[in-house]
């Protein structure tokens, strides 16, 4: 069971130490603009809000839950992963031809 969550402004039900990590990462993303971002966190984190934050920065993001027991590891550890990629749709140079 996942217990820690990310603290998000204006979402009082989420508390935890992961908040500093997420917002620190978001700040780094704003400065460096990596083409791909992969993050891992607890199940109870506000994934929808995190995806929205990345969308505001021009990224498309998706999260998915993974449990180690489904990958032949002899214990259960459920985590959620978020994968984001820079969204180039709409960029004039990204238009596909023909």
N, C-alpha and C positions, 0 to 999 in steps of 0.2 A: 504494500500500500504506500502511496506517495503522500507525504504530509506537508512538506515545505512548499511555499508558493512565492511568486514574485509580487512585491508591493508595487501597485500601480496607482498613480495619482487619480483621484476621483473614483476609485474602486476600493472602498474601505474594507471589503471582505477578504482581500488578498494581503497577506503579510508574510514576511520572510526575508532572509538575507540575500536571496537571489536578485532582489531588485537592483542593487548596486552593480551587479555583474551585467544584467540586461541593459541598463541604461548606459553603463560604461561601454559595452559592446556597441550599442546604437551610436554613441558619440564617435567611436572609432570608425564605424561604417560611414558616418557622415563626412568624416575627414579624409578617408582613404578610398572610398568607393570600390570595394572589392567586387568582382563579377559574381561570385558565389559566396554564400554564407551558410554555415552549418552550425546549429546550436543544439544543445541537449539540456533538458531540465526535467523537473518533476512533473507528474501528471496534473497536479492541481494548479499549475501556473496558468495565468490568463492568456492562453494561446491566441485567442481571437484578437485581443488587444495588441499583442506583440505583432501579429500579422498586419494589423492596421498601421502600426507604427512604421513597419518596413514599407508598406504601400505608400505612405506619405513621403518616403525617401526615394521612391521610384523603383521599388523591388516587388516582385511577385513572390509570395511565400506560401508554403504549405507545411502543416505539421502532421505527424503520424506517431502512433503509440507502438512501442516495441517491447516485447517481453522475452527475456533471454531463454526461457524454457522452450520457446518455439524454434530455437536455433541450436539445439542439442547441447546446451550448457546446463549442467546439473543443479541449477537453482533458479528461482524466480526473481527477476529484477525488472520492473516495468518502468520505462522512461519514455519521454516524448522527445522527438527530434523535429527541428524546424529547419527546412531547407529553403533558402531564398536565392533568387537570381535577379540580376539587374534587368528591369523591364524596358527593353528597347523598342517596344511597339510604339508607333507614333513618331519615332525619331526619323527625320528625313532620309538619313543615310542608311537606315535599316529597312526601307521599303523594298519588298521583293519584286523583282522584275520577271515578267513573263511566263 
